[in-house]
Amino acid sequence: MASPKLIIRKRMQLIQGKVRACCYVQAIVDPATQAALEEHCLNETVFKRSAYSAAWPKGALAIPAAISPSVSALLKNDACPEISVKSLLAGQMHQGANIWEMMSFEFIAKLAFENFVAMTQAIREMNHDVVYTSQATDTAISDAEAFNADTAAELRALDAADLAA
């Protein structure tokens, strides 16, 4: 299965007598994943303004310094678009009031796409068993395996020394 991709088109377009900065985004996924998304997750929101307007979560894409004021203004604005699985698959265009707003929409679309990719990973894992172990358990097992391997090597060295003597 191919990795999902995000197509981004930025243009200056004449709309209702004004030239506006527009950004169009569309997600491309393999047909099987798209069918599963359309059947089960079409109305899921992958970017909701209210989730990001108060605080930026750790692990999210870092806001580039150049567009930080514009992203902040866009997130506080009621006109900030929400992005859903349906709109990403069908394609979504945002008409910005200026270039900064267009760049801010592109940024939040990238963040939405990261969330979308996590969702597609979950879709791909459906009907498969996923085995999860704690990181603490993995470390303990690794330490025990290393200890056992060292002990076995020392025993082999002692056996080899006994045979040579």
Secondary structure, DSSP 4 states (H G I P E B T S, - for coil): -PPPEEEEEEEEEEETTEEEEEEEEEEE--HHHHHHHHHHTTT-EEE-HHHHSS-PPTTSPPPPGGGHHHHHHHHHSTTPPPEEHHHHHH-EEEEESSHHHHHHHHHHHHHHHHHHHHHHHHHHHTTS------HHHHHHHHHHHHHHHHHHHHHHHHHHHHHH-
